[in-house]
Each structure stands twice: as structure tokens, then as C-alpha cells.
Amino acid sequence: MKDHTDYCLDCYKEMEQEFKIITDFLKVEENRFASIEEISAFTGVAEKRIADFIRDGRIYVEDYPNLGYGCAHCGTLIKRQMLCNSCFEDFTAEVNKTLKAEKFLEEANKPKEHAQTARYWKLRN
């Protein structure tokens, strides 16, 4: 099992049992519009575990309109990844801004070759 999962056999079996409980719950037509909170309340499976199943692609959320989990930053309901589009764009812009600032500092601290050459000729004369 070590080659296929990061969990011990007992934990793996428990996870598979929880996954079966969730899929059986979602197979019922009336439960198709349930949210992650409602699924957790009715099945007893933790919301985090359900979100992990969604992130891993084991539960296809496109079939369930109200199913999703919160963005890791703002809590907006999303159906994949860790951040919503807005937070992802903000994060990307902030990273790019930081990288540009670091590049600017590197350029500013880099010794100017022209100034060193001029100093050499002044000392020589």
C-alpha cells in the first residue's frame, strides 16, 4: 500500500468507507443539490475530507450544483484548486510585484562596469 497511498491500511479503509457513504448519499436524486455542510451533517464525514475528495477529483462537482468548498483565502465557494479566481489573480499580482522589486534591487546593487573602467584610467594617468 505504501506505493499507492500515504495512509496506513486502516486509515485507507476508513477513507474508502467514508467515500462510499458520500457517493451513496449523492446517488439519491433529492440529495443532488446538497451543499458540503449538508452532506457532512447527514453522513457524519468531515467537511475537510469531503473537500479532499473533491480536490482529488473523486467527486465530480459539475454534477452537483451546490457542491463545493471554500477558497483558502476568502472562503468563496469554489469547485477546484485552492483559491478562487479573484484571490489567485491578487496573489499572482503580488508575487509579480515582489519579483520586480527584487530584480530592481539586484540591478541597483550591481556594480557599474563603466564606472570601474573610468576609475581604472584615472588611476593609471
Wavefront OBJ file of the C-alpha trace (Angstrom):
o trace
v 0.000 0.000 0.000
v 2.932 2.391 0.591
v 3.443 2.666 -3.168
v -0.160 3.799 -3.731
v -1.138 5.936 -0.745
v 0.335 7.920 2.133
v -2.012 6.276 4.644
v -1.810 3.080 6.639
v -4.171 0.291 5.677
v -6.646 1.052 8.484
v -6.851 4.749 7.592
v -7.161 3.915 3.911
v -10.071 1.562 4.608
v -11.744 4.229 6.752
v -11.373 6.805 3.966
v -12.806 4.419 1.396
v -15.764 3.678 3.675
v -16.420 7.407 4.071
v -16.160 7.872 0.309
v -18.718 5.096 -0.223
v -21.086 6.723 2.302
v -20.818 10.050 0.456
v -21.316 8.557 -3.008
v -24.308 6.554 -1.801
v -25.778 9.740 -0.315
v -25.231 11.678 -3.557
v -26.797 8.940 -5.703
v -30.204 9.750 -4.200
v -31.915 12.255 -6.534
v -33.146 14.505 -3.698
v -29.564 14.905 -2.413
v -28.209 16.138 -5.740
v -28.487 19.778 -4.618
v -26.903 19.279 -1.174
v -24.052 21.521 -0.028
v -20.868 20.257 1.566
v -22.212 21.248 5.006
v -25.430 19.268 4.466
v -23.535 16.220 3.235
v -21.294 16.374 6.291
v -24.289 16.708 8.632
v -26.181 13.777 7.097
v -23.244 11.397 6.601
v -21.026 12.271 9.555
v -17.999 12.708 7.269
v -15.874 15.797 7.981
v -16.185 18.706 5.542
v -12.403 18.704 5.098
v -12.469 15.065 3.995
v -15.275 15.776 1.522
v -13.296 18.759 0.168
v -10.253 16.490 -0.206
v -12.342 14.028 -2.244
v -13.473 16.901 -4.468
v -9.926 18.275 -4.891
v -8.620 14.804 -5.716
v -11.271 14.509 -8.427
v -13.030 11.576 -6.789
v -16.290 13.522 -6.607
v -17.160 15.284 -9.851
v -18.733 18.524 -8.623
v -20.042 19.599 -12.019
v -22.847 17.072 -11.488
v -23.828 18.736 -8.195
v -24.649 22.468 -8.500
v -24.366 23.391 -4.796
v -21.346 21.262 -4.000
v -18.010 22.985 -3.461
v -15.666 24.146 -0.736
v -14.359 27.465 0.491
v -11.446 29.358 -1.031
v -8.410 29.027 1.245
v -8.118 32.816 1.462
v -11.588 34.410 1.334
v -13.984 31.473 1.775
v -15.884 31.943 -1.513
v -17.444 28.702 -2.747
v -15.190 27.078 -5.372
v -15.151 23.714 -7.087
v -11.438 23.159 -7.728
v -7.947 24.273 -6.755
v -7.246 26.127 -3.513
v -8.015 29.752 -4.386
v -10.872 31.450 -6.209
v -10.007 33.352 -9.406
v -10.027 36.724 -7.656
v -7.656 35.641 -4.878
v -5.445 33.836 -7.393
v -5.142 36.993 -9.514
v -4.384 39.104 -6.419
v -1.762 36.589 -5.284
v -0.185 36.468 -8.760
v -0.044 40.269 -8.967
v 1.589 40.474 -5.524
v 4.194 37.835 -6.438
v 4.997 39.625 -9.716
v 5.316 42.938 -7.866
v 7.728 41.359 -5.363
v 9.800 39.748 -8.114
v 10.058 43.047 -9.990
v 11.156 44.826 -6.798
v 13.824 42.173 -6.160
v 15.068 42.447 -9.746
v 15.228 46.245 -9.408
v 17.276 45.927 -6.185
v 19.651 43.471 -7.845
v 20.156 45.866 -10.754
v 20.692 48.810 -8.387
v 23.275 46.929 -6.317
v 25.135 45.564 -9.336
v 28.455 47.409 -9.812
v 28.526 49.567 -12.899
v 31.241 48.369 -15.263
v 31.565 51.739 -16.951
v 32.324 53.482 -13.640
v 35.009 50.921 -12.785
v 36.638 51.315 -16.202
v 36.737 55.095 -15.835
v 38.291 54.800 -12.366
v 40.999 52.499 -13.752
v 42.038 55.033 -16.376
v 42.063 57.873 -13.865
v 44.379 55.942 -11.574
v 46.647 54.980 -14.466
v 47.148 58.560 -15.559
l 1 2 3 4 5 6 7 8 9 10 11 12 13 14 15 16 17 18 19 20 21 22 23 24 25 26 27 28 29 30 31 32 33 34 35 36 37 38 39 40 41 42 43 44 45 46 47 48 49 50 51 52 53 54 55 56 57 58 59 60 61 62 63 64 65 66 67 68 69 70 71 72 73 74 75 76 77 78 79 80 81 82 83 84 85 86 87 88 89 90 91 92 93 94 95 96 97 98 99 100 101 102 103 104 105 106 107 108 109 110 111 112 113 114 115 116 117 118 119 120 121 122 123 124 125
